[in-house]
Amino acid sequence: MFHRNELHYIGTFVGSIQEALWGANIKHIRIDGSVPSVERNQLVKQFQSDPKTKVAILSILAAGTVSLTSQQW
């Protein structure tokens, strides 16, 4: 398991990535433990269908059961 300080560092790092994406006007999604599961599905659909959504920031624990692959081949 992660130590509390490591989790804080990871959260800060991910937050910095998200701020950089906002600053560069890069549309993205973020799925972590704070996002309700219903909203996670909506974010995945956005990532799959919106060509302007270029980046997905994912927590392995929160996004472990979502699939980002589209059914369109």
PyMOL commands that set and color helices and strands:
alter all, ss='L'
color gray80, all
select helices_A, chain A and resi 4-23+37-49+60-63
alter helices_A, ss='H'
color red, helices_A
select strands_A, chain A and resi 27-31+53-58
alter strands_A, ss='S'
color yellow, strands_A
deselect
rebuild
show_as cartoon
